[in-house]
Amino acid sequence: MNTNKVVLLRHGESEFNKMNLFCGWHDSPLSEKGLEYASKIAVAGLRKHKMEFDLIYTSLLLRAHQTVDVIANGMNYSNLPVRCHWRLNERHYGNLTGYNKREMADKFGEEQIQIWRRSYDVLPPKIVPENPFYCKIRNNPKFKNIPEDIFPDTESLKEVIARVLPLWECDIMKEVLKGSRVLVVAHGTVVRALIKHIDGIGEKEITELNIPNSVPCVFEYDLKTCKRVNKMQYLADEEYVKKEQEKVAKIGDYTTGKMI
């Protein structure tokens, strides 16, 4: 059987992850741990399993680009093509952007926050101009080519799937099925969206899927039938993956206590 693999990867820990803040389209950089684990976990896993790539896809956001840079350096890629697209941006968390998750749980209740975080089609409140990150997001020059009529003010997983799938099906999978070895470096909700699509996960079941930072997820396709073969494989220690998934699932604590 002639097959090819595609790898999905959530970026390393960002500064907003570290401080337990809703991030979304805010352009947060990686934390020191995020930079370290992009090498210690992502690069190590890819090298251990002898993964090689012809092409990388990523979002427009800095934390994804920094992760790409760590991987490119760690795997000695000097001229590997990198395609950047807004459709791979993280989910827009609306007016939750910039707020501590624990504080929001105290204000709205843990159940409501988890619905906003993990449900399939429930939208968080739209971001408003009074939000300190509204102008930063709206005026980010990286987003200047996104049409105004589709520039989001909030998104659920359902909306993320709708914007990611055209790029996945019409561009990324075309490369994979013609034999290009592709790495997609994106974000937690984007990876969840793609896994839901690839594995046909139900709307209820997808609420239980949590994506750890820096852990490569491998999918294999039969190039003749264009069908997926074998199960998804995490390229990291099983116990580490489980621990990180449990961490992502939780609302977290008052790491900062305030919007920054």
C-alpha positions in Angstrom: 0.0 0.0 0.0 1.4 3.4 -1.0 0.6 5.8 1.8 1.5 9.3 2.9 1.3 11.0 6.3 0.2 14.5 7.4 1.0 15.9 10.8 -1.1 18.3 12.8 0.6 20.2 15.7 -0.7 22.7 18.2 1.9 25.4 18.9 3.9 25.5 22.1 2.6 27.2 25.2 1.9 30.9 24.7 2.2 33.7 27.2 -1.6 33.8 27.4 -1.7 30.0 28.0 0.8 30.5 30.8 -1.3 33.2 32.4 -4.6 31.3 31.9 -6.1 34.0 29.6 -8.4 33.5 26.7 -6.2 34.3 23.7 -7.9 33.6 20.3 -6.9 36.2 17.7 -4.7 38.2 20.0 -1.1 37.8 18.7 0.5 36.4 21.9 4.1 35.1 21.7 5.3 31.8 23.1 6.4 31.6 26.7 9.9 30.3 27.5 8.4 26.9 28.2 6.6 27.1 24.9 9.9 27.6 23.1 11.6 24.9 25.1 8.8 22.3 24.6 8.5 23.0 20.9 12.0 21.6 20.8 11.9 19.1 23.7 8.5 17.6 22.7 7.7 18.5 19.1 11.1 18.3 17.4 12.1 15.3 19.5 9.0 13.4 18.6 9.3 14.2 14.9 13.0 13.2 14.8 12.4 10.0 16.8 9.8 8.8 14.4 11.9 9.9 11.4 9.3 12.4 10.1 10.4 14.6 7.2 8.5 17.3 5.4 8.3 19.0 2.0 5.9 21.8 3.1 4.6 23.5 6.2 1.2 25.2 6.7 0.6 27.6 9.5 -1.6 30.5 10.7 -0.9 34.2 10.7 -0.2 34.3 14.4 3.2 34.7 16.1 3.0 31.8 18.4 2.5 29.4 15.5 5.3 31.1 13.5 7.7 30.8 16.5 6.9 27.1 16.7 7.6 26.6 13.0 10.9 28.4 13.5 11.9 26.1 16.4 11.0 23.0 14.3 12.8 24.3 11.2 15.9 24.9 13.2 15.7 21.7 15.1 15.2 19.6 11.9 17.8 21.6 9.9 15.3 22.9 7.4 16.7 26.1 5.8 14.5 26.6 2.8 11.4 24.6 3.4 8.3 26.3 2.0 5.9 27.8 4.6 2.4 28.7 3.6 0.6 31.1 6.0 -3.2 31.5 6.0 -5.7 33.2 8.2 -8.0 30.2 7.9 -5.6 28.4 10.3 -5.9 31.2 12.9 -7.1 30.1 16.4 -10.8 30.4 17.2 -11.9 33.9 18.0 -13.1 33.9 21.6 -15.1 37.1 21.3 -15.4 39.3 24.3 -13.7 36.6 26.5 -10.4 37.6 24.8 -7.8 38.7 27.3 -9.7 37.6 30.4 -8.6 35.1 33.0 -10.5 31.8 32.6 -11.0 31.3 36.3 -12.3 34.9 36.8 -14.8 34.3 34.0 -15.9 31.1 35.6 -16.5 32.9 38.8 -18.5 35.6 37.0 -20.6 33.4 34.6 -20.3 30.0 36.3 -18.0 27.0 35.4 -20.7 25.3 33.4 -21.2 28.3 31.1 -17.5 28.8 30.6 -17.0 25.1 29.7 -19.9 25.4 27.2 -18.3 28.4 25.6 -14.9 26.6 25.6 -15.8 23.1 24.5 -19.3 23.0 22.9 -19.8 22.6 19.2 -22.1 25.5 18.3 -22.5 27.9 21.2 -20.9 31.3 20.6 -19.2 33.4 23.3 -20.3 37.0 23.5 -19.1 39.1 20.5 -16.0 41.2 21.2 -16.9 44.8 21.8 -14.8 48.0 21.0 -14.4 48.5 24.8 -12.4 45.3 25.0 -8.6 46.3 25.3 -7.7 43.8 22.5 -10.4 44.8 20.1 -8.3 47.4 18.3 -5.2 45.3 18.4 -6.9 42.5 16.7 -8.9 44.6 14.2 -5.8 46.7 13.3 -3.3 43.9 13.1 -1.6 44.4 9.7 -1.4 40.6 9.3 -5.2 40.5 9.0 -5.5 43.3 6.4 -6.5 41.0 3.6 -9.3 39.3 5.4 -12.6 40.5 3.9 -14.6 42.7 6.3 -17.8 40.7 5.9 -16.1 37.5 7.1 -13.8 39.0 9.8 -15.1 37.3 13.0 -16.2 38.9 16.2 -16.7 35.6 17.9 -16.6 31.9 16.9 -17.7 28.5 18.0 -16.1 25.2 16.9 -18.7 25.1 14.2 -17.6 28.4 12.7 -13.9 27.3 12.9 -14.7 24.1 11.0 -16.5 26.1 8.3 -13.5 28.4 7.7 -10.8 25.7 8.0 -12.3 23.0 5.8 -11.9 24.9 2.4 -8.2 25.2 3.0 -7.9 21.7 4.3 -9.8 20.0 1.4 -8.8 22.2 -1.5 -5.2 22.9 -0.7 -3.6 20.9 2.2 -5.1 17.5 1.3 -4.4 18.0 -2.4 -0.7 18.3 -1.5 -0.9 15.2 0.8 -2.6 13.0 -1.7 -0.1 13.9 -4.4 2.7 12.8 -2.1 3.9 16.0 -0.4 4.9 15.4 3.2 2.9 18.1 5.1 3.2 19.6 8.6 0.3 21.8 9.8 1.3 24.0 12.8 -1.9 25.6 14.1 -3.9 26.0 17.3 -5.9 24.0 19.8 -9.3 24.6 18.3 -8.1 24.4 14.7 -6.6 20.9 15.4 -9.8 19.9 17.2 -11.8 21.0 14.2 -9.7 19.1 11.8 -9.7 15.9 13.9 -13.5 16.2 14.2 -13.7 16.3 10.4 -11.1 13.6 9.8 -12.4 11.1 12.4 -16.1 12.0 12.0 -16.4 12.7 15.7 -19.9 13.6 16.9 -20.9 17.1 18.2 -21.3 15.7 21.8 -18.1 13.6 21.7 -15.9 16.4 20.4 -16.4 18.3 23.7 -14.2 15.6 25.3 -11.3 16.1 22.9 -8.4 18.2 24.3 -5.3 19.0 22.3 -1.9 19.3 24.2 0.6 21.9 23.2 3.6 20.8 21.1 2.5 17.1 20.5 2.5 16.0 16.9 -0.6 14.2 15.7 -0.1 11.9 12.7 -2.7 10.8 10.1 -2.0 8.4 7.3 -3.7 8.2 3.9 -3.8 5.6 1.2 -2.8 7.5 -2.0 -4.7 5.2 -4.3 -8.1 5.3 -2.5 -7.5 8.7 -0.8 -8.9 7.1 2.3 -7.5 7.4 5.8 -5.8 4.3 7.2 -4.8 3.4 10.8 -5.6 5.4 13.9 -4.3 8.9 14.8 -0.9 8.6 16.5 0.5 11.1 19.1 4.3 11.3 18.8 4.9 11.7 22.5 4.9 9.7 25.7 1.4 8.4 26.5 1.5 9.6 30.1 2.7 13.0 29.1 -0.1 13.3 26.5 -2.7 12.3 29.1 -1.4 14.7 31.7 -1.4 17.6 29.2 -4.9 16.8 27.9 -6.2 16.9 31.5 -4.5 20.2 32.0 -6.1 21.7 28.9 -9.5 20.4 29.9 -9.5 22.3 33.2 -10.5 25.9 33.6 -7.3 26.6 35.5 -6.5 29.1 38.3 -5.9 32.8 39.0 -2.5 32.9 37.3 -2.7 36.6 36.7 -6.0 37.6 38.3 -6.4 40.5 35.8 -6.7 41.3 32.2 -3.3 42.4 30.9 
